[in-house]
Amino acid sequence: MFFIKDTWVRKESKVMMNRIDYQIKDSLCEAAIKEFKMPDSVPAKLNKYSELFDSISIKPKGLPKIALSHLGDETFENIQRFAHLFEKIDSFYK
């Protein structure tokens, strides 16, 4: 992964995320966090949001998944919060 003027490039998947991508993902993560607070079917929510989780995460060989929640010096807190919440809840259902 390398950084080019407000854009992260993931070499292995050739995915580019710019600031707008981060803002969109941050908003989606915020909505997902709110939905996880409702006490209905957690496994269905895990299934619904697994693609979002994968899209905001990378997994370097031999290391745990890491949330892509920073762009330059900007932090997208909802991405961080969602990734942490998803991993915690998912670990209970495995």
C-alpha positions in Angstrom: 0.0 0.0 0.0 1.3 3.5 -0.7 0.0 7.0 -0.6 -0.5 9.4 -3.5 -2.0 12.9 -2.7 -5.2 12.1 -0.7 -5.4 8.6 -2.1 -4.3 5.2 -0.7 -3.5 2.6 -3.2 -3.6 -1.0 -2.2 -1.1 -2.8 -4.5 -2.5 -6.3 -4.0 -6.0 -5.5 -5.0 -5.4 -2.3 -7.0 -8.1 -0.6 -5.1 -7.9 3.2 -4.8 -9.6 5.1 -2.0 -9.8 8.8 -2.1 -11.3 11.2 0.4 -14.8 10.8 -1.0 -14.6 7.0 -0.8 -13.6 7.4 2.9 -16.4 9.8 3.6 -18.9 7.4 2.0 -17.6 4.4 3.9 -17.6 6.4 7.1 -21.3 7.3 6.6 -22.1 3.6 5.9 -20.2 2.5 9.0 -22.1 5.1 11.1 -25.4 3.6 9.8 -24.2 0.1 10.5 -23.2 1.0 14.1 -26.7 2.4 14.7 -28.3 -0.8 13.3 -26.2 -3.1 15.5 -27.6 -1.3 18.5 -31.1 -2.8 17.7 -31.6 -6.1 19.4 -32.9 -8.1 16.4 -31.0 -10.8 14.4 -27.3 -10.2 14.9 -26.2 -13.0 12.5 -28.2 -11.4 9.8 -26.5 -8.1 10.4 -23.1 -9.7 10.4 -23.9 -11.2 7.0 -25.4 -7.9 5.7 -22.3 -5.9 6.7 -19.5 -8.4 6.1 -18.8 -6.8 2.6 -18.6 -3.4 4.1 -16.2 -4.7 6.8 -14.0 -6.4 4.1 -14.0 -3.1 2.0 -12.5 -1.1 4.9 -10.0 -3.7 6.0 -6.7 -5.1 4.8 -5.1 -8.3 6.1 -1.3 -8.4 5.7 0.1 -11.9 5.7 0.5 -13.2 9.2 -1.2 -10.3 10.8 -4.8 -9.5 11.9 -7.1 -7.4 9.8 -6.4 -3.6 10.0 -9.1 -1.0 9.4 -8.3 1.6 6.7 -9.5 4.5 8.8 -6.9 7.1 8.0 -6.2 9.2 5.0 -3.1 11.3 5.4 -3.5 13.0 8.8 -7.4 12.6 8.8 -9.1 9.9 10.9 -12.5 8.5 10.0 -13.8 7.5 13.4 -16.9 5.7 12.3 -14.8 3.4 10.2 -12.6 2.7 13.3 -15.6 2.2 15.5 -17.5 -0.1 13.0 -14.4 -2.3 12.4 -13.9 -2.7 16.1 -17.6 -3.4 16.8 -17.9 -5.9 13.8 -14.8 -7.9 14.9 -16.0 -8.1 18.5 -19.5 -9.2 17.6 -18.3 -11.6 14.9 -15.9 -13.3 17.3 -18.9 -14.2 19.5 -20.7 -15.9 16.6 -17.8 -18.0 15.2 
